């Protein structure tokens, strides 16, 4: 007992304080179950109590109630904020969908306008092509008509030219025929004159044989050159009397050259005197 002399009050006070602390801890643990119980501290005999446990319990309960309200308010605010955010998100999504729908409508309208513009452009191009084709067709028809007109005009001109040419040819042919007739007549007259000279020269050199009789005829072919020389004498038809035929051939060969033919035109010579026939008949004999 001597060890505690002078300290009994302090010891009692410390024990009381520790008891209060333990009781507070128990009260706070039980407050988690949200059951409000009135804590009745055990009776402690003490000479001095500085804190009322019931007031402390009520204060703790009020603090917990205040905290619960604040927590509920915080949760409500969080819920409202979540709702607000969800509404804002939905509103934003709705606006975004509306913008997308509007953009889609505008794009569809723009595409429709472009398609309409393209369709109108295609229709205009088709109309222009048809108009161009019609103009080309009309131009081609006009060109063909012009070509046909020119061809008809050329045909008429050609027919007229051919008719004029035919008339000119006919006139020229008539003139040529007339000139040819005149030339033939002139040439025939000249040829007959030359033939008379040839007959006279041959007649001079012809000596009739005693065997010659009337109705005897000997035909000789005489070939000449432009100088008038005799190059060949051929009996083409015999009189039947060798002496008569030989006398006729000798008469031609005796002349040798018809120098009168040298001045004759070459065409007349070629046509009449290159090769000619002479007929011998003793028509003047009495028997």
C-alpha positions as CSV (number, residue, x, y, z in Angstrom):
1,X,0.0,0.0,0.0
2,X,2.9,2.2,0.4
3,X,3.6,2.2,-3.3
4,X,0.2,3.9,-4.1
5,X,0.3,6.5,-1.3
6,X,-0.4,9.9,-2.8
7,X,-1.7,8.6,-6.2
8,X,-5.1,7.0,-5.7
9,X,-7.0,9.9,-7.5
10,X,-4.7,9.8,-10.5
11,X,-5.0,6.1,-10.9
12,X,-8.8,6.2,-10.7
13,X,-8.9,9.0,-13.2
14,X,-6.7,7.1,-15.7
15,X,-8.8,4.0,-15.3
16,X,-11.9,6.1,-16.0
17,X,-10.5,7.7,-19.1
18,X,-9.4,4.4,-20.6
19,X,-12.9,3.0,-19.9
20,X,-14.5,5.9,-21.7
21,X,-12.2,5.4,-24.7
22,X,-13.0,1.7,-24.9
23,X,-16.7,2.5,-24.6
24,X,-16.5,5.0,-27.4
25,X,-14.8,2.5,-29.6
26,X,-17.6,-0.1,-28.9
27,X,-20.3,2.5,-29.6
28,X,-18.7,3.5,-32.9
29,X,-18.4,-0.2,-34.0
30,X,-22.1,-0.7,-33.2
31,X,-23.1,2.4,-35.1
32,X,-22.1,0.7,-38.4
33,X,-25.2,-1.5,-38.2
34,X,-27.3,1.8,-38.1
35,X,-29.0,0.7,-34.9
36,X,-29.4,3.5,-32.5
37,X,-29.0,2.2,-29.0
38,X,-28.7,4.3,-26.0
39,X,-25.4,3.5,-24.5
40,X,-25.6,3.4,-20.9
41,X,-22.1,3.4,-19.5
42,X,-21.5,1.3,-16.6
43,X,-21.6,3.0,-13.3
44,X,-18.2,4.0,-12.3
45,X,-17.6,5.4,-9.2
46,X,-15.4,8.4,-9.6
47,X,-15.0,11.5,-7.8
48,X,-14.7,13.6,-11.1
49,X,-16.1,13.1,-14.7
50,X,-15.0,15.6,-17.3
51,X,-17.1,14.3,-20.4
52,X,-20.7,13.1,-20.6
53,X,-20.7,9.8,-22.6
54,X,-24.4,10.2,-23.7
55,X,-23.6,13.6,-25.1
56,X,-20.6,12.2,-26.8
57,X,-22.8,9.4,-28.3
58,X,-25.4,11.8,-29.5
59,X,-22.7,13.9,-31.0
60,X,-21.2,10.9,-32.8
61,X,-24.6,9.8,-33.9
62,X,-25.3,13.3,-35.3
63,X,-22.0,13.2,-37.1
64,X,-22.8,9.8,-38.6
65,X,-26.3,11.0,-39.6
66,X,-24.7,14.1,-41.1
67,X,-22.2,12.0,-42.9
68,X,-25.0,9.7,-44.2
69,X,-26.9,12.7,-45.4
70,X,-23.8,14.1,-47.0
71,X,-23.1,10.7,-48.5
72,X,-26.7,10.4,-49.7
73,X,-26.5,13.9,-51.1
74,X,-23.2,13.1,-52.7
75,X,-24.7,9.8,-54.1
76,X,-27.8,11.7,-55.3
77,X,-25.7,14.4,-56.8
78,X,-23.5,11.7,-58.4
79,X,-26.7,9.9,-59.6
80,X,-28.1,13.2,-60.9
81,X,-24.7,14.0,-62.5
82,X,-24.7,10.6,-64.1
83,X,-28.3,11.1,-65.2
84,X,-27.4,14.5,-66.5
85,X,-24.3,13.1,-68.3
86,X,-26.4,10.3,-69.7
87,X,-29.0,12.8,-70.9
88,X,-26.2,15.0,-72.2
89,X,-24.7,12.0,-73.9
90,X,-28.1,10.9,-75.4
91,X,-28.7,14.5,-76.4
92,X,-25.3,14.7,-78.0
93,X,-25.9,11.3,-79.7
94,X,-29.3,12.5,-80.8
95,X,-27.8,15.8,-82.2
96,X,-25.0,13.8,-83.8
97,X,-27.5,11.4,-85.3
98,X,-29.6,14.4,-86.4
99,X,-26.4,15.9,-87.9
100,X,-25.6,12.6,-89.6
101,X,-29.2,12.4,-90.9
102,X,-29.1,16.0,-92.1
103,X,-25.8,15.4,-93.7
104,X,-27.2,12.2,-95.3
105,X,-30.2,14.1,-96.5
106,X,-28.0,16.9,-97.8
107,X,-25.7,14.4,-99.5
108,X,-28.7,12.6,-101.0
109,X,-30.2,15.9,-102.1
110,X,-26.8,16.9,-103.6
111,X,-26.4,13.5,-105.3
112,X,-30.0,13.8,-106.6
113,X,-29.2,17.3,-107.8
114,X,-26.0,16.1,-109.4
115,X,-27.8,13.1,-111.0
116,X,-30.5,15.5,-112.2
117,X,-27.8,17.8,-113.6
118,X,-26.1,14.9,-115.2
119,X,-29.4,13.6,-116.6
120,X,-30.3,17.1,-118.0
121,X,-26.7,17.3,-119.4
122,X,-27.1,13.9,-120.9
123,X,-30.5,14.9,-122.4
124,X,-29.0,18.1,-123.7
125,X,-26.0,16.2,-125.2
126,X,-28.4,13.7,-126.7
127,X,-30.5,16.5,-128.1
128,X,-27.4,18.3,-129.4
129,X,-26.2,15.0,-131.0
130,X,-29.6,14.4,-132.6
131,X,-29.6,18.0,-133.8
132,X,-26.1,17.6,-135.1
133,X,-27.0,14.3,-136.7
134,X,-30.1,16.0,-138.3
135,X,-27.9,18.9,-139.6
136,X,-25.4,16.4,-140.9
137,X,-28.2,14.4,-142.5
138,X,-29.6,17.6,-144.1
139,X,-26.1,18.6,-145.2
140,X,-25.5,15.2,-146.6
141,X,-28.9,15.2,-148.4
142,X,-28.1,18.7,-149.7
143,X,-24.6,17.5,-150.8
144,X,-26.1,14.5,-152.5
145,X,-28.7,16.6,-154.2
146,X,-25.9,19.0,-155.3
147,X,-23.8,16.1,-156.5
148,X,-26.8,14.7,-158.3
149,X,-27.5,18.1,-159.8
150,X,-23.9,18.5,-160.8
151,X,-23.9,15.0,-162.2
152,X,-27.1,15.6,-164.1
153,X,-25.7,18.9,-165.3
154,X,-22.4,17.2,-166.3
155,X,-24.5,14.4,-167.9
156,X,-26.5,17.0,-169.9
157,X,-23.3,18.8,-170.8
158,X,-21.7,15.6,-171.8
159,X,-24.7,14.6,-173.8
160,X,-24.7,18.1,-175.4
161,X,-21.0,17.8,-176.0
162,X,-21.3,14.3,-177.4
163,X,-24.2,15.6,-179.6
164,X,-22.1,18.5,-180.7
165,X,-19.2,16.2,-181.2
166,X,-21.4,13.8,-183.1
167,X,-22.7,16.6,-185.3
168,X,-19.1,17.9,-185.7
169,X,-17.9,14.4,-186.5
170,X,-20.8,13.9,-188.8
171,X,-20.0,17.2,-190.5
172,X,-16.3,16.4,-190.5
173,X,-17.1,12.9,-191.9
174,X,-19.4,14.4,-194.5
175,X,-16.7,16.9,-195.4
176,X,-14.1,14.1,-195.3
177,X,-16.3,11.9,-197.4
178,X,-16.9,14.7,-199.8
179,X,-13.2,15.5,-199.9
180,X,-12.5,11.8,-200.2
181,X,-14.9,11.5,-203.0
182,X,-13.4,14.5,-204.7
183,X,-9.9,13.2,-204.0
184,X,-10.9,9.8,-205.1
185,X,-12.4,11.2,-208.2
186,X,-9.3,13.3,-208.7
187,X,-7.0,10.4,-207.8
188,X,-9.0,8.1,-210.0
189,X,-8.7,10.5,-212.9
190,X,-5.0,10.8,-212.3
191,X,-4.6,7.1,-211.9
192,X,-6.5,6.6,-215.2
193,X,-4.2,9.0,-216.8
194,X,-1.1,7.1,-215.6
195,X,-2.7,3.9,-216.7
196,X,-3.2,5.3,-220.1
197,X,0.5,6.2,-220.3
198,X,1.4,2.6,-219.2
199,X,-1.0,1.1,-221.7
200,X,0.5,3.3,-224.5
201,X,4.1,2.3,-223.6
202,X,3.3,-1.4,-223.4
203,X,1.2,-1.1,-226.6
204,X,4.2,0.3,-228.4
205,X,6.3,-2.7,-227.5
206,X,3.7,-5.4,-228.0
207,X,4.1,-7.6,-231.1
208,X,1.2,-9.9,-231.7
209,X,2.2,-13.4,-232.6
210,X,0.7,-15.1,-235.7
211,X,-1.2,-17.6,-233.5
212,X,-3.2,-14.8,-231.8
213,X,-7.0,-15.2,-232.3
214,X,-10.0,-13.2,-231.2
215,X,-11.4,-13.8,-227.7
216,X,-7.9,-14.7,-226.4
217,X,-7.2,-13.0,-223.0
218,X,-4.0,-12.9,-221.0
219,X,-3.8,-11.2,-217.7
220,X,-0.4,-10.1,-216.3
221,X,0.5,-8.8,-212.8
222,X,3.2,-6.2,-212.9
223,X,5.1,-5.1,-209.7
224,X,6.7,-1.7,-209.8
225,X,8.8,0.5,-207.4
226,X,8.3,4.2,-206.9
227,X,11.0,4.9,-209.5
228,X,8.8,3.3,-212.1
229,X,11.1,0.3,-212.6
230,X,9.4,-3.1,-213.4
231,X,10.7,-5.6,-210.8
232,X,8.4,-8.6,-211.7
233,X,6.0,-9.8,-214.4
234,X,3.7,-12.7,-213.6
235,X,1.0,-14.3,-215.8
236,X,-2.0,-14.7,-213.6
237,X,-4.4,-15.8,-216.4
238,X,-3.1,-17.5,-219.5
239,X,-4.7,-17.0,-222.9
240,X,-4.1,-20.7,-223.7
241,X,-1.5,-19.8,-226.3
242,X,2.0,-19.8,-225.1
243,X,3.2,-17.5,-227.9
244,X,0.5,-14.9,-227.1
245,X,1.4,-15.0,-223.3
246,X,5.1,-14.7,-224.0
247,X,4.5,-11.8,-226.4
248,X,2.5,-10.0,-223.7
249,X,5.2,-10.5,-221.1
250,X,8.0,-9.4,-223.5
251,X,6.1,-6.2,-224.2
252,X,6.1,-5.3,-220.5
253,X,9.7,-6.2,-220.0
254,X,10.7,-4.2,-223.1
255,X,9.5,-1.0,-221.4
256,X,11.6,-1.7,-218.3
257,X,10.9,1.6,-216.6
258,X,7.8,3.8,-216.5
259,X,9.7,7.0,-215.7
260,X,6.4,9.0,-215.8
261,X,5.5,7.4,-212.4
262,X,8.4,9.0,-210.5
263,X,6.5,12.2,-209.6
264,X,3.4,10.4,-208.3
265,X,2.3,10.9,-204.7
266,X,3.5,7.9,-202.6
267,X,0.0,7.1,-201.3
268,X,-1.4,7.0,-204.8
269,X,1.5,4.8,-205.9
270,X,1.0,2.3,-203.1
271,X,-2.7,2.1,-203.6
272,X,-2.8,1.9,-207.4
273,X,0.6,1.0,-209.0
274,X,2.7,-1.0,-206.5
275,X,1.0,-4.0,-208.1
276,X,-1.3,-3.7,-211.1
277,X,-3.0,-6.0,-213.6
278,X,-2.8,-5.6,-217.4
279,X,-5.2,-7.4,-219.8
280,X,-4.1,-8.3,-223.3
281,X,-6.8,-9.0,-226.0
282,X,-6.2,-9.1,-229.8
283,X,-9.5,-7.5,-230.4
284,X,-8.4,-5.9,-233.7
285,X,-7.5,-9.1,-235.4
286,X,-9.8,-10.4,-238.3
287,X,-9.5,-14.1,-237.5
